[in-house]
């Protein structure tokens, strides 16, 4: 029988993972070693897969090290976006310095090169764009925008400070405490008036309903779920716990007239308010003796002049408390004058004497310097009481406003569609089949526009949206009431419209201009839409900018006609030219830049004309061209150096033999067991040897090198042309590369620049050098298009991120991953099997040992 004496326990991590195994406790056998030997074949299989996978990874990295310089080379020397694109004939042309000569040389410039003798005899007029300028003050005077000629001005509507105005006696802020842990603030403004105590209490509950607080669960809920106000017969407004949770509600703060009228003492922390009584009746909560002036007294506005912002406190109106109901007109005017004078003083203190406030008739007017901008911000009630447009008023048109706020908007009814500025809107509907329902229950179309379930477009207010056509020079755009004027400008500036649109806050003017110069580039804004389903409807462009060059000259009601001096039509360039001694007479061009036999000429000023004829005494402008040899030589030599590095790397990669050990075996990737007994430096040196020749004999690289050699050493006339300009091949250390004779190249650029250009860029015959090289690089290293380059398909590239995840080598690596996982699972299953088997053997042996010991004991030892 086996004995347990001398047996030790072990815990191997090589194949057992987290399993704890006692080896041979009963049998005395080294079961771990036995199991390891039994499954060693599985381990060898896994190691083999891992080594093959590692070699593939090395090959993948090596190919990327070759393709990356090729991609960067192509981007630098063959890309249309590159400033050193040797594939483009225009690069060589731009490298020719052309100068204008003569007394009028400053009036003409040129680039490129021509073999023709070109002379500009005179320039009668330059080509110009069509431009149209319109004053926002004229087009939108109804908005109080009056600044013209660059003078910043804001004029409000009539200001009647003595006008009776009901004011609240309970304006201010009320602060409630719920349970001593939550604070609730309720605000009441001056113009929120309550005809009765009941109305006041209802307002408190309404404000509670719209105020959010955080409940015990951390969720935001309406304050009304916690607190509710009620009115007693005695005028007491009580606050109670609406959750019946036993929490106390107390008044912990009050400000303004609210505190004064209701005699609130926050320090008492009472759970009620008391509305005072007079003669047995609750007091009136509305001050009917108020006036606009009284309301405005002490209020503040925020005023900005040229970006500098100050807070202005409005002066006190009627400080002597004159009875306005009996005051004479003269007395009221004196009070208004005093108010305006006080406001002027405050504005002067803030911005200086150049900023003026005065009455223009009965309206308040703010006037700044020429070229300034003014904005006034206040609460909506204060702004309107001052006669301004509301919470924000400026000396210029606010282009952030929507069309619905700039133009008269009439909402749709059951029978009539919405109208904007008198234009009948068209219902907007998206494709119902492309409507998506969002998680919040709303619907959007394919472009993200809000719709209903049937695809009808909805506005920001959730109501049906209508479209309005804008037409300029026959081109159309559609906008809605929610479109801002900025959005209109942005859309007009799109390439499809052929226009530029802008707005100047300083001059308060719109400007439209054609993108192209010439007489054909006219701007036309008809008063009505010229064609299509909306033909005859008012043109939104005419409403916004006025009618320009209207086709029939009859302007519809509600449309302003552009002043004659506001529009300047585009003009063609008119000049006289001589080419190779031939007088071409008077010539017109739509652009100031034009081409003459390869020479690009730009007209910059007028000269030489007397009326409609050229003055024969005027000195013509001639041109002289010389090559910018330095720039071209630097670019070409740089290109050759980088191309040679590519040639060397490709040649070395496919021609370098692998390393062999002394036993003639290859250096294979190290396994984890191999590495366990080695230092980091030893591992690094080993892997360096193992990686050598990893791409030896690669057919793709062999083919690439062969094609690059053909590209740099063309036969026939193409090869002779390169040799003539000092570009030839040389062979050294097994590699064919290019070399450049800079002196010969400079001579060729000086004597025959067109020949140099063609030697690089020709697409006929054997092709130019860069054309041929570019073709090879594209075939092997292209990162764009549906089909990538051969090397990119094979190993992927960081310049084509998706290819890193899907390439031929990566597919093989992934397959080995699957095989490794599969065999690791098999290994685990086998270890489990043998572990169970030996565990059972241990149990049986242990039982037998116990029985043997018992029998021995019974027999007396």
Secondary structure, DSSP 8 states (H G I E B T S, - for coil): ----TT-------SS-TT-----STTT---HHHHHHHHTHHHHHHHHHHHHHHHHHHHHHHHHHHHHHHHHHHHHHHS-TT-TT-TT-HHHHHHTEEEEEESTTGGGEEEEE--SS-EEEEEEEE--BEEEEEEEHHHHTGGGTB---TTEEEEEEEE--TTSB--EETT-EEEEEEETTTEEEEEEE-TT---SSHHHHHHHHHHHHHH-EEE-TTS-EEEGGGTEEEEE-TTSEEEEEETT-SS--EEEEEE-HHHHHHTT--GGG--SEEE--EETTEE--SEETT-BHHHHHTT-EEEEEETTEEEEEE---S-TT---TTT--HHHHHHHHHHHHHHHHHHHHHHH-TTSEEEEETTEEEEEEEET--EEEE--HHHHHHTTSSSSEEESS--TTSBHHHHS-EE---SSS--EETTEE-EE-B--GGG-EE-TTS-EE-TTS-EE-TTSBBB-TTSSB-EEEEEEETTEEEEE-TT-BHHHHHHHHTSGGGTEEEEEETTTTEEEEEEEEESTT----B-SB--SSTTTTSB-HHHHHH-BBS-SSS---TT--B--GGGEE--B-EEEEEEETTEEEEEEEESSSEEEETTEEEEE-S-BSEETTEE-TTS--BEEEEEE-HHHHHHHHHHHHHHHHHHHHHHHHHHH----B-TTS-B-----HHHHTTS-HHHHHHHHHHHHTTTTTT-HHHHHHHHHHHHHHS--HHHHHHHHHTTEEEEEETTEEEEEE-HHHHHHHHHH-HHHHHHHHH--STT--HHHHHHHHHHHHH--SSSS--HHHHHH-BTTBHHHHHS-HHHHHHHHHHHHHHHHHHHHHHHHHHHHHHHHHHHHHHHHHHHHHHHHHHHTT-
